[in-house]
């Protein structure tokens, strides 16, 4: 049996919520989790759209994490 240990260089995560506070909490939790595996935030993109079914706001975000540069 062979075990390979690869270092994660990049990671992109997607988030969505019906309110901004919840979205911020989700992102903050993932930032903390990814710091443990030596990843830091490289870029954040966010958008607000209307859900076509309900007519309510839908907050989305994409966070790009990259390996920490020392």
C-alpha positions as CSV (number, residue, x, y, z in Angstrom):
1,X,0.0,0.0,0.0
2,X,1.3,3.4,-1.0
3,X,0.4,6.6,0.8
4,X,0.9,9.9,-1.1
5,X,1.0,13.2,0.8
6,X,0.4,16.1,-1.6
7,X,0.4,19.7,-0.4
8,X,-2.8,21.5,-1.4
9,X,-1.7,24.6,-3.3
10,X,-5.1,26.1,-4.3
11,X,-8.6,25.6,-3.1
12,X,-11.8,27.3,-4.2
13,X,-15.0,27.2,-2.1
14,X,-18.5,28.4,-2.9
15,X,-21.0,29.7,-0.4
16,X,-24.6,30.8,-0.5
17,X,-27.1,32.1,2.0
18,X,-30.4,34.0,2.3
19,X,-28.9,36.6,4.6
20,X,-25.5,38.3,4.8
21,X,-24.8,37.5,8.4
22,X,-25.0,33.8,7.8
23,X,-22.8,34.0,4.7
24,X,-20.2,35.9,6.7
25,X,-20.2,33.2,9.4
26,X,-19.8,30.4,6.9
27,X,-16.8,32.2,5.3
28,X,-15.2,33.0,8.6
29,X,-15.5,29.3,9.7
30,X,-13.9,28.1,6.5
31,X,-11.1,30.7,6.8
32,X,-10.3,29.3,10.2
33,X,-10.4,25.7,9.0
34,X,-8.2,26.4,6.0
35,X,-5.6,28.2,8.2
36,X,-5.0,24.9,9.9
37,X,-3.9,23.4,6.6
38,X,-1.7,26.4,5.8
39,X,-4.0,28.1,3.3
40,X,-4.8,31.8,3.3
41,X,-7.4,33.8,1.4
42,X,-6.2,34.9,-2.0
43,X,-9.4,36.4,-3.5
44,X,-13.0,36.8,-2.6
45,X,-15.8,37.5,-5.1
46,X,-19.4,38.0,-4.0
47,X,-22.8,38.8,-5.5
48,X,-26.4,39.4,-4.6
49,X,-29.1,38.1,-6.8
50,X,-32.9,37.5,-6.6
51,X,-34.1,33.9,-6.3
52,X,-36.5,33.5,-9.2
53,X,-38.8,31.2,-7.3
54,X,-39.2,33.2,-4.1
55,X,-38.2,36.7,-5.2
56,X,-35.9,37.0,-2.1
57,X,-32.3,38.0,-2.1
58,X,-29.7,35.3,-2.4
59,X,-26.1,36.1,-1.3
60,X,-23.3,34.1,-2.9
61,X,-19.5,34.2,-2.5
62,X,-16.5,32.4,-4.0
63,X,-13.3,32.3,-1.9
64,X,-10.0,31.3,-3.4
65,X,-7.5,30.0,-0.9
66,X,-3.8,29.6,-1.7
67,X,-0.9,28.1,0.2
68,X,0.7,30.6,2.7
69,X,3.9,32.2,1.4
70,X,6.5,32.5,4.2
